[in-house]
Amino acid sequence: MNEVLNNILTRRSIRKFTETPIPKELLKELVDAALHAPSGMGRQTWKFTVITNKALLARLTSAIEKELNRPGYDMYRPAAVIMPSNERDSRFGREDNACALENIFLAAHARGIGSVWINQLQNICDVPEIRAVLNDLGVPADHVVYGMAALGYPDPNTPIQPKERIGTVAFVE
């Protein structure tokens, strides 16, 4: 099978990671993959924030946990998070960031790194406690975070189950 298709068909969301840090060089590769995603009209109005600092990750998850009233929320305790943000007024910002995230997920899988989409911030970026954390992370005040990639090496003791793919397909000839 084609290497790209195999990577697409075998990628799964990983929700349990080891404590092993991801080398900075690999994180740079993942961001480079994101930068090569399509963007509406080629505008590339995004910013990518890479977070590996455990204290900052804990501060972010704690703010999300409190705002969404989700006791125990921990983003699956990733080794790193890549947080794409986009200009609030960008016409295609949400779609651009989704394409960038998919590139991150596929590139991570190709390098043996697990990933899972975290989408909790998209509607709460301007809540003062959340915005304070985003400001400290360097996310511009006029940016929205539609999703994040939580990353880490998959826990070898947690089996990755194949998932049946369903959907309606119609060929119109």
Secondary structure, DSSP 8 states (H G I E B T S, - for coil): --HHHHHHHH--B---B-S----HHHHHHHHHHHHTS--GGG---EEEEEE--HHHHHHHHHHHHHHHT-TT--TT--SEEEEEEEETT-TTHHHHHHHHHHHHHHHHHHTT-EEEEE-TTTTTTTSHHHHHHHHHTT--TTEE---EEEEE-B-TTS---------------
